[in-house]
Amino acid sequence: RDQLIDELVAKKNEIHDKLAAINEKLDRVTSDAAISKRITDLLRSRVNQLERDQLKTSQYIRRESLEVGPIPTQISDEDTESIVCNAVSLCGVKVSPDDLHACHRLKNRSRVIMKFKDRKLRDKVFRNRKVLENKKDELVNLKFGKLYVNESMCVENSRLFYRCRSLKKQNEVNSTWFFNQVINLKVRENSTPQKIYHISDLDELLGYDVDECLARLAQQ
């Protein structure tokens, strides 16, 4: 009997030692996982900041530009600059080709980007853009059915704004708009507008992964 008890005690001690070893390994793994998570979070934060800086730089470059459209297909590339200037001037602010660094069609050929030499002139045109809504006859004479003038958006902001508009379409947010080089968004009708500079701003504001949410809704 004493021998049996000794064997059981020895077995118990053996199990105890194995459990201690396992727990020690788990502690190391947990510690390593925590360190890895901190490193991952730090790297993600740095990447997010770099992406924010890139977006702001890309958008700043476009501060003197406006995008105009739709441009009639029958207008040739050679005549685009002069005709677009005449059409935009209907807003009450005279614009000539000499006022521009560049004026050309975008990849979407129904739209034109106008890069102004003088930002103040650009801002005057943008402020007066709604006047064009009452210039239908004059626009028709220039072969335009209608004409919209918008701030020029960099590629990074275009992708981010597409997500915001998709959220609006899915009734996940109340409204979204682009003004003064920044995306704005209201979650609810009576909520305070929030400025959106990065996808992480949307994730934090809404409390979930926006890309995962939009992918899931698209499959429904």
C-alpha positions as CSV (number, residue, x, y, z in Angstrom):
1,R,0.0,0.0,0.0
2,D,2.8,2.4,0.9
3,Q,4.4,1.6,-2.4
4,L,1.2,2.4,-4.3
5,I,0.9,5.7,-2.4
6,D,4.5,6.6,-3.3
7,E,3.8,5.7,-7.0
8,L,0.6,7.9,-7.0
9,V,2.5,10.8,-5.3
10,A,5.3,10.4,-7.9
11,K,2.8,10.4,-10.7
12,K,1.1,13.5,-9.3
13,N,4.4,15.3,-9.0
14,E,5.2,14.3,-12.6
15,I,1.9,15.7,-13.8
16,H,2.4,18.8,-11.8
17,D,5.9,19.3,-13.3
18,K,4.4,18.8,-16.8
19,L,1.6,21.3,-16.2
20,A,4.2,23.8,-14.8
21,A,6.2,23.4,-17.9
22,I,3.2,23.9,-20.1
23,N,2.1,27.0,-18.2
24,E,5.6,28.4,-18.5
25,K,5.4,27.9,-22.3
26,L,1.9,29.5,-22.4
27,D,3.2,32.5,-20.4
28,R,6.1,32.9,-22.9
29,V,3.7,32.6,-25.9
30,T,1.3,35.0,-24.3
31,S,4.1,37.4,-23.6
32,D,5.4,37.0,-27.2
33,A,1.9,37.5,-28.6
34,A,1.4,40.7,-26.5
35,I,4.8,42.0,-27.8
36,S,3.9,41.1,-31.3
37,K,0.5,42.8,-31.0
38,R,2.2,46.0,-29.6
39,I,4.6,45.9,-32.5
40,T,1.8,45.3,-35.0
41,D,-0.3,48.1,-33.5
42,L,2.8,50.5,-33.6
43,L,3.5,49.6,-37.2
44,R,-0.1,50.0,-38.2
45,S,-0.2,53.4,-36.5
46,R,2.9,54.5,-38.4
47,V,1.5,53.3,-41.7
48,N,-1.8,55.1,-41.1
49,Q,0.0,58.3,-40.3
50,L,2.1,58.0,-43.5
51,E,-1.0,57.4,-45.5
52,R,-2.6,60.4,-43.9
53,D,0.4,62.5,-44.8
54,Q,0.4,61.2,-48.3
55,L,-3.3,62.0,-48.7
56,K,-2.9,65.6,-47.4
57,T,0.1,66.2,-49.7
58,S,-1.7,64.8,-52.7
59,Q,-4.8,66.9,-52.0
60,Y,-2.8,70.0,-51.3
61,I,-1.3,69.8,-54.8
62,R,-4.8,70.1,-56.2
63,R,-5.8,73.2,-54.2
64,E,-5.6,75.3,-57.4
65,S,-7.6,72.9,-59.5
66,L,-11.3,72.4,-60.4
67,E,-12.9,69.6,-62.3
68,V,-15.6,70.4,-64.8
69,G,-18.1,68.3,-66.7
70,P,-19.8,66.7,-68.4
71,I,-17.9,67.8,-71.5
72,P,-19.7,67.0,-74.8
73,T,-18.0,64.4,-76.9
74,Q,-18.3,66.5,-80.1
75,I,-15.8,69.1,-78.6
76,S,-12.4,68.3,-79.9
77,D,-9.3,68.1,-77.6
78,E,-7.9,71.1,-79.5
79,D,-11.0,73.2,-78.7
80,T,-11.6,71.9,-75.2
81,E,-9.6,74.6,-73.3
82,S,-11.2,77.6,-75.0
83,I,-14.7,76.3,-75.0
84,V,-14.5,75.2,-71.3
85,C,-13.2,78.6,-70.4
86,N,-16.1,80.3,-72.2
87,A,-18.6,77.9,-70.5
88,V,-17.1,78.4,-67.0
89,S,-17.1,82.2,-67.5
90,L,-20.9,82.1,-67.6
91,C,-20.8,81.9,-63.8
92,G,-19.9,85.6,-63.8
93,V,-16.1,85.2,-63.4
94,K,-14.1,85.7,-66.6
95,V,-11.7,82.8,-67.2
96,S,-9.3,82.6,-70.2
97,P,-6.7,80.1,-71.3
98,D,-4.0,82.5,-70.1
99,D,-5.4,82.1,-66.5
100,L,-4.6,78.4,-66.6
101,H,-1.5,76.2,-66.2
102,A,-3.4,73.3,-67.8
103,C,-6.8,72.3,-69.0
104,H,-7.3,68.7,-70.3
105,R,-9.6,65.8,-70.2
106,L,-9.3,63.2,-67.5
107,K,-9.3,59.4,-67.8
108,N,-13.1,59.8,-67.7
109,R,-13.2,61.9,-70.9
110,S,-16.5,63.5,-70.0
111,R,-14.6,65.5,-67.3
112,V,-11.9,68.2,-67.6
113,I,-9.4,69.4,-64.9
114,M,-8.6,73.1,-64.9
115,K,-5.4,74.1,-63.0
116,F,-5.5,77.8,-62.3
117,K,-2.4,80.1,-62.0
118,D,-4.2,82.2,-59.4
119,R,-5.9,80.4,-56.5
120,K,-8.1,83.4,-55.8
121,L,-9.6,83.2,-59.3
122,R,-10.2,79.5,-58.8
123,D,-12.0,80.2,-55.5
124,K,-14.2,82.9,-57.2
125,V,-15.2,80.4,-59.9
126,F,-16.0,77.8,-57.3
127,R,-18.1,80.2,-55.2
128,N,-20.1,81.3,-58.2
129,R,-20.6,77.8,-59.7
130,K,-24.3,77.7,-58.8
131,V,-24.9,80.6,-61.2
132,L,-24.5,78.1,-64.0
133,E,-27.8,76.4,-63.1
134,N,-29.5,79.5,-64.5
135,K,-27.4,79.6,-67.7
136,K,-29.0,76.7,-69.6
137,D,-29.6,78.5,-72.9
138,E,-26.1,79.9,-72.9
139,L,-24.7,76.5,-72.2
140,V,-26.7,74.9,-75.0
141,N,-25.2,77.5,-77.4
142,L,-21.8,76.2,-76.4
143,K,-23.0,72.5,-76.9
144,F,-23.3,71.8,-73.2
145,G,-26.5,70.3,-71.8
146,K,-25.4,71.1,-68.2
147,L,-22.2,71.9,-66.5
148,Y,-20.9,71.1,-63.0
149,V,-17.9,72.6,-61.3
150,N,-16.3,70.6,-58.4
151,E,-13.2,70.6,-56.3
152,S,-10.5,68.3,-57.7
153,M,-10.1,65.3,-55.6
154,C,-6.8,63.2,-55.3
155,V,-6.9,59.5,-55.9
156,E,-6.6,58.6,-52.2
157,N,-9.6,60.9,-51.3
158,S,-11.6,59.6,-54.3
159,R,-11.3,56.0,-52.9
160,L,-12.1,57.2,-49.4
161,F,-15.1,59.2,-50.6
162,Y,-16.4,56.2,-52.6
163,R,-16.5,54.3,-49.3
164,C,-18.4,57.2,-47.6
165,R,-20.9,57.4,-50.5
166,S,-21.4,53.6,-50.3
167,L,-22.1,53.9,-46.6
168,K,-24.7,56.6,-47.4
169,K,-26.3,54.4,-50.0
170,Q,-26.5,51.6,-47.5
171,N,-28.1,53.9,-44.9
172,E,-25.1,53.4,-42.6
173,V,-24.6,57.2,-42.4
174,N,-26.8,60.2,-42.9
175,S,-24.8,62.3,-45.3
176,T,-21.3,62.9,-46.8
177,W,-19.8,65.7,-48.9
178,F,-16.4,67.0,-50.0
179,F,-15.7,70.7,-49.3
180,N,-12.5,72.8,-48.9
181,Q,-10.3,69.8,-49.8
182,V,-11.7,67.6,-47.0
183,I,-14.3,64.8,-46.8
184,N,-17.1,65.5,-44.3
185,L,-19.6,63.0,-42.9
186,K,-22.6,63.0,-40.5
187,V,-23.6,59.7,-39.0
188,R,-27.0,60.9,-38.0
189,E,-29.1,63.9,-39.1
190,N,-28.5,65.8,-35.9
191,S,-24.9,64.6,-35.3
192,T,-21.9,66.9,-35.6
193,P,-20.1,66.7,-39.0
194,Q,-16.8,64.8,-38.8
195,K,-13.8,65.3,-41.1
196,I,-12.5,62.0,-42.6
197,Y,-8.8,61.8,-43.5
198,H,-8.3,58.0,-43.4
199,I,-10.2,54.7,-43.5
200,S,-9.3,54.3,-39.8
201,D,-11.3,57.5,-39.1
202,L,-14.4,55.8,-40.5
203,D,-13.7,52.5,-38.5
204,E,-13.3,54.5,-35.3
205,L,-16.3,56.7,-35.9
206,L,-18.7,53.8,-36.8
207,G,-17.2,51.3,-34.4
208,Y,-16.6,48.5,-37.0
209,D,-14.5,47.6,-39.9
210,V,-16.0,49.6,-42.8
211,D,-14.4,47.5,-45.6
212,E,-15.7,44.3,-44.1
213,C,-19.2,45.8,-43.6
214,L,-19.4,47.1,-47.2
215,A,-18.2,43.7,-48.6
216,R,-20.8,41.9,-46.5
217,L,-23.6,44.3,-47.6
218,A,-22.5,43.9,-51.3
219,Q,-23.1,40.2,-51.1
220,Q,-26.6,40.5,-49.7
